[in-house]
Amino acid sequence: MKTNKLRIGIIDLKINNIFSIFKATQEANFKSKIIEKKENYKNYDLIILPGVGSFKEAMKKIKKEGIDKKIYDFIDNNSKKLLGICLGMQLLFEKSEEFGNTRGLNLLNGTVKKFKKKV
């Protein structure tokens, strides 16, 4: 089968489920790679931000490792695309109420709301 020319980078925060996404992109014959923290995102056409876990912990890691700046630089190029999956999608918003208010990447307007407990 012919390989798709789209170059996909999958961000590894070490707290997310990346292997099923990596396997799916490989099965679809995309040229995909798990991105190391020092890698240049500009080498990719699409970046995937997957996630499983805490919004607060993910944002701590993103800020600590400068991933936020790499994402902002990446999307400044209009031909580049960013896809958030599960927690990765939530991280794109302004903030989250999960485990207290935490600022997100502020790429989308809105707040990730905490579910209210039913008694």
C-alpha positions as CSV (number, residue, x, y, z in Angstrom):
1,M,0.0,0.0,0.0
2,K,1.2,3.5,-0.8
3,T,2.4,5.7,2.1
4,N,0.6,9.0,2.6
5,K,2.8,12.0,2.4
6,L,1.3,13.7,5.4
7,R,3.9,13.9,8.2
8,I,2.3,13.4,11.6
9,G,4.0,14.0,15.0
10,I,2.5,12.6,18.2
11,I,3.4,14.5,21.4
12,D,4.5,12.3,24.2
13,L,3.8,13.9,27.6
14,K,4.6,10.6,29.3
15,I,1.1,10.6,30.8
16,N,-0.9,9.9,27.8
17,N,-2.0,7.0,25.6
18,I,0.1,7.5,22.4
19,F,0.7,4.0,21.2
20,S,-2.9,3.3,20.0
21,I,-2.8,6.6,18.1
22,F,0.7,5.8,16.7
23,K,-0.4,2.3,15.6
24,A,-3.6,3.8,13.9
25,T,-1.6,6.3,12.0
26,Q,0.9,3.6,10.9
27,E,-2.0,1.3,9.8
28,A,-3.4,4.2,7.7
29,N,0.0,4.4,6.1
30,F,0.8,7.9,7.4
31,K,4.4,8.8,8.0
32,S,4.2,9.3,11.8
33,K,6.6,9.6,14.7
34,I,6.4,10.0,18.5
35,I,7.9,13.4,19.1
36,E,10.8,13.7,21.6
37,K,10.7,16.7,23.9
38,K,13.6,18.5,22.1
39,E,12.4,17.9,18.6
40,N,11.4,20.6,16.2
41,Y,7.6,20.5,15.4
42,K,8.0,22.3,12.2
43,N,9.1,19.1,10.5
44,Y,5.4,17.9,10.6
45,D,2.2,18.7,8.8
46,L,-0.1,17.6,11.6
47,I,0.6,17.4,15.4
48,I,-1.5,15.2,17.6
49,L,-1.8,16.1,21.3
50,P,-3.3,13.0,22.9
51,G,-4.1,12.7,26.5
52,V,-5.2,10.6,29.4
53,G,-5.0,12.0,32.9
54,S,-5.2,15.3,34.8
55,F,-5.5,18.6,33.0
56,K,-3.4,20.2,35.8
57,E,-0.6,17.7,35.6
58,A,-0.5,17.8,31.8
59,M,-0.3,21.6,31.7
60,K,2.5,21.5,34.3
61,K,4.5,19.2,32.0
62,I,3.7,21.3,28.9
63,K,4.9,24.5,30.5
64,K,8.0,22.9,32.2
65,E,9.2,21.4,28.9
66,G,8.3,24.4,26.7
67,I,5.8,22.3,24.7
68,D,3.3,25.2,24.7
69,K,5.8,27.5,22.9
70,K,6.5,24.8,20.3
71,I,2.7,24.3,19.7
72,Y,2.2,28.1,19.4
73,D,5.1,28.3,16.9
74,F,3.7,25.3,15.0
75,I,0.2,26.7,14.5
76,D,1.4,30.1,13.5
77,N,2.0,28.5,10.1
78,N,-1.5,28.4,8.6
79,S,-0.8,25.2,6.6
80,K,0.0,23.3,9.8
81,K,-2.8,21.5,11.8
82,L,-3.2,20.5,15.4
83,L,-5.5,17.7,16.7
84,G,-6.3,17.2,20.3
85,I,-7.7,13.9,21.4
86,C,-9.5,13.4,24.8
87,L,-7.5,15.3,27.4
88,G,-5.4,16.7,24.5
89,M,-8.6,18.5,23.2
90,Q,-9.4,19.8,26.6
91,L,-5.9,21.3,26.9
92,L,-6.6,23.5,23.9
93,F,-9.2,25.5,25.9
94,E,-8.6,28.6,28.1
95,K,-8.9,26.8,31.4
96,S,-10.3,23.8,33.3
97,E,-12.1,23.5,36.6
98,E,-10.7,20.0,37.2
99,F,-8.7,19.8,40.5
100,G,-9.1,23.6,40.8
101,N,-8.8,26.2,38.1
102,T,-5.9,25.6,35.7
103,R,-5.0,27.7,32.6
104,G,-4.9,25.8,29.4
105,L,-3.2,26.5,26.0
106,N,-5.9,29.2,25.3
107,L,-6.2,28.2,21.6
108,L,-10.0,27.7,21.9
109,N,-12.5,29.9,23.8
110,G,-14.2,28.2,26.8
111,T,-13.7,26.4,30.0
112,V,-13.7,22.7,30.6
113,K,-16.3,22.3,33.4
114,K,-16.2,19.9,36.2
115,F,-19.2,17.6,36.4
116,K,-21.4,18.2,39.4
117,K,-21.9,15.3,41.8
118,K,-25.4,13.9,42.0
119,V,-26.4,13.0,45.5
